[in-house]
Amino acid sequence: MLKEHAKLMAMFQQAGEVIGRKKLQKMIYIAKKMNFPFYERFNFHFFGPYSEELTLRVEELCNLGFISEVKEKKSGYYQYRYTLTDEGMKFLSLYERDLPQLDGFVEKMNGQSSRFLELVSTVLYFDHLSKEEVKEKVFTLKEKQNYSEEEVEEAYTYIEELKRKCRI
């Protein structure tokens, strides 16, 4: 019943703490695109790929007491911090999960800014297009983010590093 929940909890266990709902969405989307077994459906949204299923799953995990969500006021907006609780750790120790060890993959993503992960996930969302078409999408859809050519190239390099790490 909670198989997909357990996969998400395992990600939190390996990340330690994830700061920001947007960052969480992007991390799961990128992991999914790197062939980790996350099955939430994503659609393109204002901040890039977004999954309502993932939002609901996180809410359920918070309600069950397996994930802690702390809301902090930051200059003009709220930021959320997520960690696996002791109850969540106990649950995972009893649950047979079919999530491969992410061996530094999650930590590597968690060390990036939400803004950069938004760019990476947007590039991956349009990976069926040519590089020039992807750049056009980024510069059009993400105009307010003001991404540079260099940042887009950085995103492509980062994706290649992740693929090598995942051996896909």
C-alpha positions in Angstrom: 0.0 0.0 0.0 2.7 2.5 0.9 5.3 1.4 -1.6 5.6 4.7 -3.3 5.5 6.5 0.0 8.4 4.3 1.2 10.5 5.3 -1.9 10.0 8.9 -1.1 10.9 8.4 2.5 14.1 6.6 1.5 15.0 9.7 -0.6 14.5 11.9 2.5 16.6 9.5 4.6 19.5 9.8 2.1 19.1 13.6 1.7 18.9 14.3 5.4 17.0 17.5 4.9 15.4 19.1 1.9 14.7 22.8 2.0 11.9 23.9 -0.2 8.9 22.4 -1.9 10.1 23.5 -5.3 13.5 21.8 -4.7 11.8 18.6 -3.6 9.6 18.5 -6.7 12.7 19.0 -8.9 14.8 16.4 -7.1 12.1 13.7 -7.6 11.5 14.7 -11.2 15.3 14.6 -12.0 15.7 11.2 -10.2 12.7 9.9 -12.2 14.3 11.1 -15.5 17.5 9.3 -14.4 15.5 6.0 -14.2 15.0 5.8 -10.5 11.7 4.2 -9.8 9.5 7.2 -9.0 6.2 7.0 -10.7 4.5 10.2 -9.9 3.1 12.0 -13.0 4.5 15.4 -13.8 3.1 18.3 -15.9 4.9 21.5 -16.9 4.0 24.2 -14.5 5.1 27.8 -13.7 8.3 26.6 -12.0 8.9 23.7 -14.3 7.8 20.0 -13.9 5.3 19.7 -11.1 3.4 16.7 -9.7 0.2 17.0 -7.7 0.6 13.3 -6.8 3.9 14.1 -5.1 2.4 17.0 -3.2 -0.4 14.8 -1.9 2.1 12.0 -1.0 4.3 14.4 1.0 1.2 15.7 2.7 0.1 12.2 3.6 3.6 11.4 5.0 3.4 14.5 7.1 0.0 13.6 8.4 1.2 10.0 9.2 4.1 11.6 11.2 6.8 10.0 8.9 8.0 13.3 7.5 8.5 16.5 9.4 7.5 19.7 7.6 8.7 23.0 9.2 7.3 26.2 7.7 9.7 29.2 8.1 9.0 32.8 7.1 11.7 34.2 4.9 11.8 37.8 3.6 8.3 37.9 2.1 7.7 34.2 1.5 7.4 30.9 3.3 10.0 28.2 3.0 9.5 24.6 4.0 12.0 22.2 5.5 11.5 18.4 5.2 13.1 15.7 7.2 12.4 12.0 7.9 11.1 11.6 11.5 12.0 8.8 13.9 8.7 7.2 13.2 9.6 7.4 9.5 12.9 5.7 10.2 11.2 2.9 12.1 8.7 2.4 9.3 11.5 2.2 6.7 13.4 -0.3 8.8 10.4 -2.6 8.6 9.5 -2.0 5.0 10.9 -3.9 2.1 11.6 -1.1 -0.4 12.6 -1.5 -4.0 14.5 1.7 -4.4 18.1 1.4 -5.5 20.7 3.1 -3.3 21.1 6.5 -4.6 24.8 6.6 -3.5 25.4 10.3 -3.3 22.9 11.2 -6.1 20.4 12.8 -3.8 23.1 14.6 -1.9 24.5 16.0 -5.1 21.1 17.4 -6.1 20.3 18.6 -2.6 23.5 20.7 -2.8 22.2 22.6 -5.7 20.0 25.7 -5.6 16.3 25.4 -6.4 16.8 27.8 -9.2 19.4 25.6 -10.9 17.4 22.4 -10.3 14.4 24.2 -11.9 16.6 24.8 -15.0 17.9 21.2 -15.0 14.4 19.8 -14.7 13.1 22.1 -17.4 15.9 21.0 -19.8 15.0 17.3 -19.0 11.3 17.9 -19.5 12.0 19.0 -23.1 14.8 16.4 -23.7 12.9 15.2 -26.8 13.7 18.5 -28.5 17.0 19.6 -30.0 19.4 21.6 -27.8 18.5 24.8 -29.6 14.8 24.2 -29.2 15.3 23.5 -25.5 17.2 26.8 -25.1 14.4 28.6 -26.9 11.9 27.1 -24.5 14.0 28.0 -21.5 14.5 31.6 -22.6 10.8 31.9 -23.4 9.1 30.0 -20.6 11.7 31.0 -17.9 12.2 34.6 -19.0 11.7 35.9 -15.5 14.5 33.6 -14.2 16.9 35.3 -16.6 19.0 32.2 -17.3 22.1 32.8 -19.3 23.5 30.6 -22.1 26.3 29.6 -19.7 23.8 28.4 -17.1 22.0 26.3 -19.8 25.3 24.8 -20.8 26.0 24.1 -17.1 22.7 22.3 -16.8 23.5 20.1 -19.8 26.9 19.3 -18.2 25.3 18.5 -14.9 22.8 16.2 -16.6 25.6 14.3 -18.2 27.4 14.0 -14.8 24.2 12.6 -13.3 23.8 10.1 -16.2 27.4 8.9 -15.8 26.8 8.5 -12.0 23.6 6.5 -12.7 25.2 4.7 -15.7 22.3 5.2 -18.1 
